[in-house]
Amino acid sequence: MISLKRTRERRTLQAATAALAIALCSGAGLKAQTVSRPPGTNPALSGFSPANSALVYVDYVTGLDNLMTTIPGRQYRNNIAAFAKFSTLFKMPTAIVGEENDYYGTFLPEIKKLVSDGAKTFAPRSSPTSYTPDFAAWLKSTGRQNVIIGGISIDNCTLHTSLDLLRNGYNVFVVVDVSSTNSKLAEDAAIQRLIQAGAVPVSWLNALTELGTDFAGPHGKGMMEIIQAHWPASTVGEVYDTTPDGRGMQLPR
């Protein structure tokens, strides 16, 4: 009786194994393991616009600015100046996070202007993340699902704020060339973690032209003014004019 029972169990197991093999060969097993993202839900493809996005500027203060070395200082300040002009051009909800005191110094001049123009500011915080209850309530009130964020530093406050935004269901676009730190290794690790978490890295030029869309549109003139004033100055490394007529775009002196 025991032998007959074991034979039946063996045959049942063999039949199940054969059925599984057939399913795998037919692709049914592979399909069951494939995770696909519904169309339109990939932030890198769906992108952002002035109508569905908010701007967040993190800790742009004089006490930290000089420690940002992964981008040359002159180009870094130029990039921040370009990024700061987005708020006025596109009239988007804008948050300035950070504080002015003896340790941190004062906001950079470009950021001070945004504060004067009415950008939302918040009470001093005790945590690296800027996603405080007040900030969360403000962002929810804007009705915007996309957040374009940059700040100091990319491996600390900008990183933690971005991760909290992702945890709370927002699409996050991190402007990497306005977000620096004091170590290339730390910067690389931060960007990798942001990508793994679902954030999308962008440059200020990429963000500018995606927001403005068309140089013949209502934001075209403003876009071109920002590009002419700041794109050549964002160049890192030596430049040689190899154009036949010598009319290559010149860097500021």
Helices and strands as residue ranges (DSSP letters): H 2-26, H 28-33, H 43-46, E 53-58, H 62-65, H 73-84, H 86-90, E 94-97, H 109-116, E 120-121, H 133-142, E 146-151, H 157-167, E 171-175, G 176-178, H 184-197, E 200-202, H 204-212, H 220-230, G 232-234
